[in-house]
Amino acid sequence: MGPGPAFHVYLVPKASIRSSSDLKDAKFVDLGGLRSFKGSQRYAIPPGVNPKDYQTVIIWCERFGVLIPPADLTTAMAAR
């Protein structure tokens, strides 16, 4: 169970999300419930989802419709 009431981790194909209104009409991929607000965590990307198509990861409180500060994603380049 996560650290609060229904916090979920979402991948969103839209950059620079800073408020709940930025999510209007945005599609997302639910990676599951947030496990903790501390430490590193790993979430499986569902088959058929290309991470390169998503620019932001957010934590969303489903119960209260509240956005926790998001993180913009960058694509790591392969070492040469």
DSSP file (Angstrom, degrees, kcal/mol; ACC not computed):
  #  RESIDUE AA STRUCTURE BP1 BP2  ACC     N-H-->O    O-->H-N    N-H-->O    O-->H-N    TCO  KAPPA ALPHA  PHI   PSI    X-CA   Y-CA   Z-CA
    1    1 A M              0   0    0      0, 0.0     0, 0.0     0, 0.0     0, 0.0   0.000 360.0 360.0 360.0 141.8    0.0    0.0    0.0
    2    2 A G        -     0   0    0      2,-0.2    33,-0.2     5,-0.1    34,-0.1  -0.004 360.0 -93.3 -74.4-178.6    1.2    3.5   -0.9
    3    3 A P  S    S+     0   0    0      0, 0.0    -1,-0.1     0, 0.0    32,-0.1   0.410  98.5   4.4 -80.6   2.1    2.0    6.4    1.5
    4    4 A G  S    S-     0   0    0     30,-0.2     2,-1.3     3,-0.1     3,-0.5  -0.881 104.8 -38.0-163.8-167.5   -1.5    8.0    1.2
    5    5 A P  S    S-     0   0    0      0, 0.0    58,-0.7     0, 0.0    59,-0.3  -0.565 111.6 -36.2 -78.2  94.7   -5.0    7.8   -0.2
    6    6 A A  S    S+     0   0    0     -2,-1.3    56,-2.6     1,-0.2     2,-0.4   0.891  75.9 175.7  65.4  47.0   -4.7    6.3   -3.7
    7    7 A F  E     -A   61   0A   0     -3,-0.5    27,-2.2    54,-0.2     2,-0.3  -0.712   8.6-174.4 -80.3 131.6   -1.5    7.8   -5.0
    8    8 A H  E     -AB  60  33A   0     52,-2.5    52,-2.6    -2,-0.4     2,-0.5  -0.929  24.7-127.9-127.7 152.9   -0.6    6.5   -8.5
    9    9 A V  E     -AB  59  32A   0     23,-2.7    22,-3.3    -2,-0.3    23,-0.6  -0.886  32.5-173.8 -99.7 124.2    2.4    6.9  -10.8
   10   10 A Y  E     -AB  58  30A   0     48,-2.6    48,-2.6    -2,-0.5     2,-0.5  -0.933  23.0-144.1-121.2 141.6    1.5    8.0  -14.3
   11   11 A L  E     -AB  57  29A   0     18,-2.4    18,-2.2    -2,-0.4    46,-0.2  -0.897  24.6-166.4 -94.5 133.2    3.5    8.4  -17.5
   12   12 A V  E     -A   56   0A   0     44,-2.9    44,-1.8    -2,-0.5    43,-1.2  -0.984  23.2-142.6-126.9 131.0    2.1   11.4  -19.5
   13   13 A P  S    S+     0   0    0      0, 0.0     2,-0.4     0, 0.0    41,-0.1  -0.082  78.3  86.5 -83.4  39.0    2.9   12.1  -23.2
   14   14 A K  S    S-     0   0    0     -2,-0.7     3,-0.4    42,-0.1     2,-0.2  -1.000  70.7-135.0-139.1 135.9    2.9   15.9  -22.5
   15   15 A A  S    S+     0   0    0     -2,-0.4    41,-0.1     1,-0.2    57,-0.0  -0.477  75.4  22.8 -89.9 161.4    5.9   18.0  -21.3
   16   16 A S        +     0   0    0     39,-0.2     2,-0.5     1,-0.2    -1,-0.2   0.841  67.3 175.5  58.3  43.6    6.0   20.7  -18.6
   17   17 A I        +     0   0    0     -3,-0.4    -1,-0.2     1,-0.2     3,-0.1  -0.700  11.8 155.7 -78.0 123.3    3.0   19.6  -16.6
   18   18 A R        +     0   0    0     -2,-0.5     2,-0.3     1,-0.2    -1,-0.2   0.471  57.4  28.4-128.1  -9.3    2.9   21.9  -13.6
   19   19 A S  S >  S-     0   0    0      1,-0.1     3,-1.2    50,-0.0     4,-0.4  -0.962  81.7-103.6-148.5 165.4   -0.8   21.9  -12.5
   20   20 A S  G >  S+     0   0    0     -2,-0.3     3,-1.5     1,-0.3     4,-0.2   0.836 117.8  62.0 -59.1 -33.8   -3.8   19.7  -12.5
   21   21 A S  G >  S+     0   0    0      1,-0.3     3,-1.3     2,-0.2    -1,-0.3   0.763  91.3  66.5 -67.1 -23.5   -5.3   21.8  -15.4
   22   22 A D  G <  S+     0   0    0     -3,-1.2    -1,-0.3     1,-0.2    -2,-0.2   0.685  94.3  61.2 -67.7 -16.7   -2.3   20.8  -17.6
   23   23 A L  G X  S+     0   0    0     -3,-1.5     3,-2.5    -4,-0.4    -1,-0.2   0.510  71.8 128.8 -87.8  -5.3   -3.7   17.3  -17.5
   24   24 A K  T <  S-     0   0    0     -3,-1.3     3,-0.1     1,-0.3    -3,-0.0  -0.309  88.3  -5.4 -56.4 126.8   -7.0   18.1  -19.1
   25   25 A D  T 3  S+     0   0    0      1,-0.2     2,-0.4    -2,-0.0    -1,-0.3   0.549  99.8 139.9  64.6  10.8   -7.5   15.8  -22.1
   26   26 A A    <   -     0   0    0     -3,-2.5    -1,-0.2   -14,-0.0     2,-0.2  -0.690  46.9-138.7 -85.3 134.6   -4.1   14.2  -21.6
   27   27 A K        -     0   0    0     -2,-0.4     2,-0.3    -3,-0.1   -13,-0.1  -0.550  27.6-178.2 -83.0 157.5   -3.8   10.4  -22.0
   28   28 A F        -     0   0    0     -2,-0.2     2,-0.5   -16,-0.2   -16,-0.2  -0.967  28.8-126.9-151.1 165.0   -1.6    8.6  -19.5
   29   29 A V  E     -B   11   0A   0    -18,-2.2   -18,-2.4    -2,-0.3     2,-0.7  -0.985  24.8-139.3-116.9 121.9   -0.3    5.2  -18.6
   30   30 A D  E     -B   10   0A   0     -2,-0.5   -20,-0.2   -20,-0.2     3,-0.1  -0.720  16.8-174.6 -83.1 116.1   -0.9    4.1  -15.0
   31   31 A L  E     -     0   0A   0    -22,-3.3    13,-0.3    -2,-0.7     2,-0.2   0.480  50.7 -97.6 -90.1  -3.3    2.2    2.3  -13.7
   32   32 A G  E     -B    9   0A   0    -23,-0.6   -23,-2.7    11,-0.1    -1,-0.3  -0.568  60.0 -25.4 117.7 179.4    0.6    1.4  -10.4
   33   33 A G  E     -B    8   0A   0    -25,-0.2   -25,-0.3    -2,-0.2     2,-0.2  -0.366  66.1-105.1 -69.6 143.4    0.3    2.6   -6.8
   34   34 A L        -     0   0    0    -27,-2.2   -30,-0.2     1,-0.1   -27,-0.2  -0.505  28.1-161.0 -66.3 131.4    3.1    4.7   -5.3
   35   35 A R        -     0   0    0      1,-0.3     2,-0.3    -2,-0.2    -1,-0.1   0.822  63.2 -17.3 -87.1 -33.3    5.1    2.5   -2.9
   36   36 A S        -     0   0    0      3,-0.1    -1,-0.3   -34,-0.1   -34,-0.1  -0.978  44.0-130.8-166.6 155.4    6.8    5.2   -0.9
   37   37 A F  S    S+     0   0    0     -2,-0.3     2,-0.3    -3,-0.1    -1,-0.0   0.425  94.3  64.5 -89.9  -0.6    7.7    8.9   -0.9
   38   38 A K  S    S+     0   0    0      2,-0.1    -3,-0.0    -3,-0.0     0, 0.0  -0.909  90.4   9.4-123.3 150.5   11.3    7.9    0.1
   39   39 A G  S    S-     0   0    0     -2,-0.3     2,-0.2     2,-0.0    -3,-0.1   0.075  92.0 -50.5  78.3 172.5   14.0    6.0   -1.7
   40   40 A S        -     0   0    0      2,-0.0     2,-0.3    -3,-0.0    -2,-0.1  -0.511  53.9-172.9 -83.4 152.8   14.3    4.7   -5.2
   41   41 A Q        -     0   0    0     -2,-0.2     2,-0.4     2,-0.0    -2,-0.0  -0.973  13.4-147.3-142.8 154.5   11.6    2.7   -6.8
   42   42 A R        -     0   0    0     -2,-0.3     2,-0.4     2,-0.0    -2,-0.0  -0.981  10.4-169.7-126.2 138.8   11.1    0.8  -10.1
   43   43 A Y        -     0   0    0     -2,-0.4     2,-0.2   -11,-0.0   -11,-0.1  -0.991  25.5-118.2-128.6 135.7    7.9    0.4  -12.0
   44   44 A A        -     0   0    0     -2,-0.4    -2,-0.0   -13,-0.3     0, 0.0  -0.502  20.7-134.6 -72.6 136.7    7.3   -2.0  -14.9
   45   45 A I        -     0   0    0     -2,-0.2     3,-0.1     1,-0.0     4,-0.1  -0.827  31.6-115.1 -88.4 124.8    6.4   -0.4  -18.3
   46   46 A P    >   -     0   0    0      0, 0.0     3,-1.8     0, 0.0    -1,-0.0  -0.226  37.9 -89.4 -60.6 148.8    3.5   -2.3  -19.8
   47   47 A P  T 3  S+     0   0    0      0, 0.0     3,-0.1     0, 0.0    -3,-0.0  -0.282 114.3  27.8 -55.4 141.2    4.2   -4.2  -23.0
   48   48 A G  T 3  S+     0   0    0      1,-0.2     2,-0.6    -3,-0.1    -3,-0.0   0.339  91.5 116.5  87.8  -7.3    3.5   -2.1  -26.1
   49   49 A V    <   -     0   0    0     -3,-1.8    -1,-0.2    -4,-0.1     3,-0.1  -0.855  54.0-152.6 -97.6 123.6    4.3    1.2  -24.3
   50   50 A N    >   -     0   0    0     -2,-0.6     3,-2.4     1,-0.1     4,-0.2  -0.851   4.0-153.6 -95.8 112.0    7.2    3.1  -25.7
   51   51 A P  G >  S+     0   0    0      0, 0.0     3,-1.7     0, 0.0    -1,-0.1   0.765  91.4  69.6 -57.5 -25.3    8.8    5.2  -23.0
   52   52 A K  G 3  S+     0   0    0      1,-0.3    23,-0.1    -3,-0.1    -3,-0.0   0.692  90.1  63.2 -65.7 -17.3   10.2    7.6  -25.7
   53   53 A D  G <  S+     0   0    0     -3,-2.4     2,-0.5     2,-0.0    -1,-0.3   0.442  93.8  74.5 -85.1  -0.1    6.6    8.7  -26.3
   54   54 A Y    <   +     0   0    0     -3,-1.7     3,-0.1    -4,-0.2   -39,-0.0  -0.955  49.7 179.3-122.5 129.6    6.2   10.1  -22.7
   55   55 A Q        +     0   0    0    -43,-1.2    18,-3.3    -2,-0.5     2,-0.4   0.561  66.0  40.6-103.4 -11.2    7.8   13.3  -21.5
   56   56 A T  E     -AC  12  72A   0    -44,-1.8   -44,-2.9    16,-0.3     2,-0.4  -0.991  54.2-156.9-142.5 144.9    6.6   13.4  -17.9
   57   57 A V  E     -AC  11  71A   0     14,-2.6    14,-2.5    -2,-0.4     2,-0.3  -0.986  25.5-179.6-116.9 134.3    6.1   11.2  -14.9
   58   58 A I  E     -A   10   0A   0    -48,-2.6   -48,-2.6    -2,-0.4     2,-0.5  -0.876  28.4-135.7-129.3 161.5    3.6   12.3  -12.3
   59   59 A I  E     -AC   9  68A   0      9,-0.7     9,-2.9    -2,-0.3     2,-0.4  -0.989  29.7-170.2-114.4 126.2    2.2   11.2   -9.0
   60   60 A W  E     -AC   8  67A   0    -52,-2.6   -52,-2.5    -2,-0.5     2,-1.0  -0.959  22.8-140.8-123.8 131.6   -1.6   11.7   -8.9
   61   61 A C  E  >> -AC   7  66A   0      5,-3.0     4,-1.8    -2,-0.4     5,-1.1  -0.810  17.3-170.0 -89.2 104.7   -3.9   11.3   -5.9
   62   62 A E  T  45S+     0   0    0    -56,-2.6    -1,-0.2    -2,-1.0   -56,-0.1   0.863  80.4  56.4 -64.5 -36.7   -6.9    9.7   -7.4
   63   63 A R  T  45S+     0   0    0    -58,-0.7    -1,-0.2   -57,-0.3   -57,-0.1   0.903 123.9  20.8 -64.9 -42.0   -9.1   10.2   -4.4
   64   64 A F  T  45S-     0   0    0    -59,-0.3    -1,-0.2     2,-0.1    -2,-0.2   0.430  99.9-120.5-110.4  -0.2   -8.7   14.0   -4.2
   65   65 A G  T  <5 +     0   0    0     -4,-1.8     2,-0.4     1,-0.2    -3,-0.2   0.910  59.5 152.2  63.1  43.4   -7.6   14.8   -7.8
   66   66 A V  E   < -C   61   0A   0     -5,-1.1    -5,-3.0   -47,-0.0     2,-0.5  -0.909  39.6-141.2-114.8 133.9   -4.3   16.3   -6.6
   67   67 A L  E     -C   60   0A   0     -2,-0.4    -7,-0.2    -7,-0.2   -47,-0.1  -0.797   9.9-149.7 -91.5 127.0   -1.1   16.5   -8.6
   68   68 A I  E     -C   59   0A   0     -9,-2.9    -9,-0.7    -2,-0.5   -49,-0.0  -0.750  50.8 -74.1 -88.0 143.7    2.1   15.9   -6.7
   69   69 A P  E     -     0   0A   0      0, 0.0    -1,-0.1     0, 0.0   -51,-0.1  -0.091  61.5-139.1 -45.3 126.2    5.0   17.9   -8.3
   70   70 A P  E     -     0   0A   0      0, 0.0     2,-0.4     0, 0.0   -12,-0.2  -0.199   2.9-131.3 -84.3 174.1    6.0   16.0  -11.5
   71   71 A A  E     -C   57   0A   0    -14,-2.5   -14,-2.6    -2,-0.0     2,-0.3  -0.998  15.1-133.4-127.0 131.0    9.3   15.2  -13.1
   72   72 A D  E     -C   56   0A   0     -2,-0.4     2,-0.3   -16,-0.2   -16,-0.3  -0.622  26.1-136.5 -78.5 142.5   10.1   15.8  -16.8
   73   73 A L        -     0   0    0    -18,-3.3     2,-0.3    -2,-0.3    -1,-0.0  -0.736  16.3-166.1-102.1 148.5   11.8   12.9  -18.5
   74   74 A T        -     0   0    0     -2,-0.3     2,-0.6   -18,-0.0   -19,-0.0  -0.947  25.1-116.7-127.5 153.6   14.8   12.9  -20.8
   75   75 A T        -     0   0    0     -2,-0.3     2,-0.3   -23,-0.1   -20,-0.0  -0.793  27.5-132.2 -91.7 124.6   16.0   10.1  -23.0
   76   76 A A        -     0   0    0     -2,-0.6     2,-0.3     1,-0.1    -1,-0.0  -0.559  20.0-128.6 -75.8 136.3   19.4    8.8  -22.2
   77   77 A M        -     0   0    0     -2,-0.3     2,-0.1     1,-0.1     3,-0.1  -0.633  26.5-106.8 -85.8 144.7   21.7    8.4  -25.1
   78   78 A A        -     0   0    0     -2,-0.3     2,-0.1     1,-0.1    -1,-0.1  -0.412  38.5-105.3 -68.3 142.7   23.5    5.1  -25.7
   79   79 A A              0   0    0      1,-0.1    -1,-0.1    -2,-0.1     0, 0.0  -0.422 360.0 360.0 -67.8 143.6   27.2    5.1  -24.9
   80   80 A R              0   0    0     -2,-0.1    -1,-0.1    -3,-0.1    -2,-0.0   0.430 360.0 360.0 -95.4 360.0   29.5    5.1  -27.9
